[in-house]
């Protein structure tokens, strides 16, 4: 329902409403069929902190454990998404995530593409963090490529749709079909190309999640609950034949974004982006050469 209302609003008010993104003009989530949780995913850890009811997954974190899930198949490209609702109130230190990774296949030398909700304190909005790791996260040489956003809606009030489009040429992050970030392949060294699985989790990241660790998880507010539904995972699995063609987030079979989609993305980045790693003067940009090109 939230996605339908979002689409209706941006169709009725394509540019006049400064509090809502312009219409992207194209809605890739409608191209792909939803799947039941058990058809495409399985529990990874914290099975006692996970439940499925009518294809909606609930996972939670308390003092004893968090929980995570993983796709049954690995992919080499595709469109991956879920409708997610996060907990209101004090959630500092808590991460709710939906992401791609091959960390189990390549421990200490893995690739990862993240959508993460960084928990918050009373009266402050969630931060949605997008990130790309390429061969090396976890080995002492972590090179994150974070872009962070304060969303144009409250993600605790209803389900909204969050997606990652990953092809050999680009990664596009979308919220309710509005592109918020495009990460193009500029070299093999700065782009994840090895097969990855789809994951989701809720866990305690008090050391860094909220204002660089200033605020920690407070378990007097437990359990911390996240809900996922409307799962989609469509594309070329790692076992697909070589002729399997990557899917697209635009009407163009070759990928990329339309002019209208790029306009919507620029609006989000202008009004709702709160951090861009390429603009951080404290970062060593010799390690992120894509920022210079």
C-alpha positions in Angstrom: 0.0 0.0 0.0 2.8 2.4 0.9 4.4 1.9 -2.5 1.1 2.4 -4.3 0.6 5.7 -2.4 4.1 6.8 -3.2 3.6 6.2 -6.9 0.3 8.0 -6.8 1.8 11.0 -5.1 4.7 11.3 -7.5 2.4 10.9 -10.5 0.0 13.6 -9.2 2.8 16.0 -8.0 5.8 15.2 -10.3 7.9 18.2 -9.4 5.9 20.8 -7.4 6.3 19.0 -4.1 9.7 19.8 -2.7 9.3 17.2 0.0 8.7 14.3 -2.4 10.9 13.1 -5.3 10.0 13.8 -8.9 8.4 10.8 -10.6 11.1 8.4 -12.0 8.7 7.6 -14.8 9.6 3.9 -14.6 8.9 1.3 -11.9 11.2 -1.7 -12.2 9.8 -3.5 -9.1 6.6 -4.3 -11.2 8.7 -6.3 -13.7 9.6 -9.0 -11.2 7.4 -11.4 -9.4 7.5 -11.7 -5.6 8.4 -15.0 -4.0 7.7 -16.6 -0.7 10.4 -16.5 1.9 10.9 -20.2 2.0 11.1 -20.5 -1.8 14.1 -18.2 -2.1 15.7 -18.0 1.3 16.7 -19.9 4.5 17.6 -19.0 8.0 21.3 -18.3 8.5 21.6 -17.7 12.2 19.3 -16.9 15.2 16.5 -19.3 14.2 14.7 -18.6 17.5 14.6 -14.9 16.6 12.9 -15.3 13.3 9.3 -16.1 12.3 7.4 -16.3 9.0 3.7 -15.6 8.7 1.8 -15.2 5.4 5.1 -14.7 3.5 6.1 -11.9 5.8 9.4 -12.4 7.7 9.9 -11.0 11.2 13.4 -11.0 12.7 14.4 -9.4 16.0 17.4 -8.6 18.3 17.5 -8.9 22.0 20.3 -9.5 24.6 20.6 -13.1 23.6 20.8 -12.9 19.8 19.9 -11.3 16.5 19.0 -13.1 13.4 19.9 -13.4 9.7 18.8 -15.1 6.5 20.4 -16.0 3.2 19.2 -16.8 -0.4 19.3 -20.4 -1.4 21.1 -19.6 -4.6 24.1 -17.3 -5.4 23.8 -14.9 -8.3 26.2 -13.2 -10.7 23.7 -10.4 -11.5 20.1 -9.5 -10.9 17.4 -7.4 -9.2 17.1 -8.0 -5.5 14.5 -6.3 -3.3 12.2 -6.5 -0.3 9.6 -4.4 1.4 10.9 -3.5 4.8 9.5 -1.9 8.0 11.8 -0.9 10.8 11.1 -0.3 14.5 10.3 3.2 15.8 11.7 4.8 19.0 15.2 4.2 20.4 17.1 1.9 18.1 20.6 3.3 18.4 23.4 0.7 17.7 21.0 -1.6 15.8 21.5 -2.4 12.2 18.7 -3.7 9.9 20.2 -4.9 6.7 19.4 -6.2 3.2 22.5 -6.9 1.1 24.5 -9.0 -1.3 27.7 -10.7 -0.2 30.1 -13.6 -0.8 31.7 -13.4 2.6 31.2 -17.1 3.3 32.8 -18.1 0.0 35.7 -15.6 0.4 36.2 -14.9 4.1 38.4 -11.8 4.7 38.5 -11.1 0.9 34.9 -10.7 0.0 32.6 -8.4 -2.0 29.5 -6.8 -0.6 26.7 -4.4 -1.6 24.7 -3.1 1.3 21.4 -1.4 2.2 21.5 -0.8 5.9 19.2 1.1 8.3 21.4 2.7 11.0 19.4 2.8 14.2 18.7 6.1 15.9 17.7 7.9 19.1 14.4 9.6 19.9 13.4 12.4 17.6 16.1 11.7 15.0 15.5 10.0 11.6 17.0 6.7 10.6 20.0 6.9 8.3 19.8 4.6 5.2 23.4 3.6 4.3 24.4 2.2 0.9 27.8 0.7 0.6 30.0 -1.2 -1.8 32.9 -3.4 -0.7 35.3 -4.9 -3.2 37.7 -7.7 -2.3 39.2 -7.0 1.0 36.5 -6.1 3.6 37.4 -7.7 6.9 41.1 -8.3 6.2 42.3 -5.1 8.0 42.1 -3.0 4.8 38.4 -2.1 4.8 37.6 0.3 2.0 33.9 1.3 2.3 32.1 3.4 -0.4 29.3 4.7 1.7 26.6 7.1 0.7 24.0 7.9 3.4 20.5 9.3 3.2 17.7 10.6 5.4 14.6 9.3 3.6 11.7 11.6 2.5 9.3 9.5 4.6 9.3 7.7 8.0 10.4 4.1 7.4 8.9 3.0 10.7 5.3 3.8 9.7 4.8 1.4 6.8 6.5 -1.0 4.4 8.6 0.6 1.7 10.4 -1.2 -1.1 14.2 -1.3 -1.2 16.2 -2.7 -4.1 19.7 -3.4 -5.4 20.2 -3.8 -9.2 23.6 -5.4 -9.8 24.9 -6.1 -13.3 28.5 -6.4 -14.7 28.2 -2.7 -15.6 26.6 -1.0 -12.7 24.9 -1.1 -9.3 21.8 0.9 -8.7 20.1 1.4 -5.3 16.4 2.2 -5.4 13.7 3.1 -2.8 10.1 2.7 -3.9 11.5 2.5 -7.4 13.2 5.9 -7.1 16.9 5.5 -7.9 19.0 7.0 -5.1 22.5 6.0 -6.2 24.2 4.6 -9.2 27.7 3.0 -8.9 29.1 2.4 -12.4 31.9 -0.1 -13.1 34.9 2.0 -13.9 37.5 -0.7 -13.5 37.6 -4.4 -12.4 39.5 -3.3 -9.3 36.7 -1.2 -8.0 33.7 -3.3 -8.9 32.3 -6.6 -7.5 32.2 -9.3 -10.1 32.2 -12.6 -8.3 28.9 -14.4 -7.5 27.0 -13.2 -4.4 24.1 -14.4 -2.2 21.3 -12.2 -0.9 21.2 -11.7 2.8 19.2 -9.9 5.5 19.9 -9.4 9.2 19.4 -7.5 12.4 22.3 -7.2 14.8 24.1 -5.0 17.3 26.7 -2.7 15.8 27.0 -0.3 18.8 30.7 0.3 18.1 29.9 2.4 15.0 26.3 2.4 13.8 24.8 5.5 15.5 26.8 8.7 15.3 30.1 6.8 15.1 29.3 4.8 18.2 28.3 7.7 20.4 25.0 6.0 21.2 24.8 2.3 22.0 22.1 -0.3 21.9 20.0 -0.1 25.0 18.3 -3.4 25.8 15.7 -1.9 28.0 13.9 -1.2 24.7 14.3 -4.8 23.4 13.2 -6.6 21.3 14.3 -4.6 18.3 12.1 -5.9 15.4 12.4 -5.7 11.6 9.8 -6.9 9.1 10.4 -8.0 5.5 7.9 -9.0 2.8 7.4 -8.9 -1.0 10.8 -10.6 -1.6 12.2 -10.4 -5.2 15.3 -12.0 -6.5 15.5 -12.2 -10.3 18.5 -12.4 -12.6 21.3 -14.7 -13.6 22.2 -17.2 -10.9 25.8 -18.4 -10.6 24.7 -21.6 -12.4 22.9 -19.9 -15.3 24.3 -20.4 -18.9 26.7 -17.8 -20.2 24.0 -16.3 -22.5 21.8 -15.3 -19.5 21.3 -11.5 -20.0 21.4 -9.2 -17.0 18.2 -7.5 -16.0 17.8 -3.7 -16.1 16.3 -1.0 -13.8 15.2 1.1 -16.8 13.3 0.5 -20.1 16.8 0.1 -21.7 17.8 -3.5 -22.1 21.4 -2.4 -22.0 20.9 -0.9 -18.5 21.5 2.6 -17.2 18.8 5.1 -16.3 16.4 7.3 -18.2 16.7 11.1 -18.1 13.6 11.1 -15.8 15.2 8.5 -13.5 18.4 10.5 -13.3 16.4 13.6 -12.5 14.7 11.9 -9.6 18.1 10.5 -8.4 19.6 14.0 -8.5 16.7 15.3 -6.4 17.2 12.7 -3.7 21.0 13.3 -3.6 20.5 17.0 -3.4 17.9 17.1 -0.7 18.3 13.8 1.3 21.9 12.7 1.0 23.8 13.3 4.2 27.2 11.7 3.4 29.2 10.9 0.3 32.5 9.1 0.7 33.9 10.8 -2.4 33.4 14.2 -0.7 35.0 13.3 2.6 38.3 15.1 3.1 39.4 12.7 5.8 39.3 9.8 3.4 42.4 8.6 1.4 41.0 8.8 -2.1 44.0 7.0 -3.5 42.1 4.0 -2.3 38.9 5.0 -4.1 40.1 6.0 -7.6 36.5 5.9 -8.9 36.0 9.2 -7.0 38.5 11.0 -9.3 37.0 9.8 -12.6 
